[in-house]
Amino acid sequence: MTIRDDAFLSRLSSRLLQVPPVHAGELVPDWAPLTPYDRPPVEAAVMIALVERPEGLTVLYTERSPDLRAHSGQVAFPGGKVDKTDADVAAAALREANEEVGMRAEDVKILGYLPTYYTGTNYLITPVVALVSPSGPFVPNPGEVHSVFEVPLSRILERSTYGRFKISRQGKEHTTWQIDHDGHMIWGITANLTRKFRDLVMDEDAA
């Protein structure tokens, strides 16, 4: 499969949701806390950014600052909570990507959306998939991001890239997907969303 041409991007766009998903029905978290939440989930958005490079498309990741209280040092997509001032989840993802790595809105073309992802910590995440033609380097905001790196899309699409990561929470063990790339360990929500994106691109069910 050629992953740089317009035909690939057209196929990808046809498989994505073209409007932000509206979730209806019971939410099933990626892991179940001992005590269910009695409040609505926190709306959040992340950007799965396909970056145009001379060697082909890449996927952008950030390594969170070790000084953050939550998920410090972990690998993540640019993103965060949806603010009341955000027009929609795409606007939230664009705002967060600008705040975290200096991504310019005019460099971004929104391709579509993945279905929402509900976490065991009561976040309802909408993944926003975008094509990015950067007009300058991505610059980490030191208050939030320790570093920025990119993984070739060709590697993201390979099934052999993915392993399993075991986590113990509240006395229960569960697993997530895991990607080990160049010393960066991607696991948890970010790896799970990456795998969902990969399976959608390849038109395969998760195994």
PyMOL commands that set and color helices and strands:
alter all, ss='L'
color gray80, all
select helices_A, chain A and resi 6-15+89-101+105-107+153-156+159-161+188-202
alter helices_A, ss='H'
color red, helices_A
select strands_A, chain A and resi 42-53+56-64+75-76+79-81+108-113+117-118+123-132+145-152+162-169+172-181+184-187
alter strands_A, ss='S'
color yellow, strands_A
deselect
rebuild
show_as cartoon
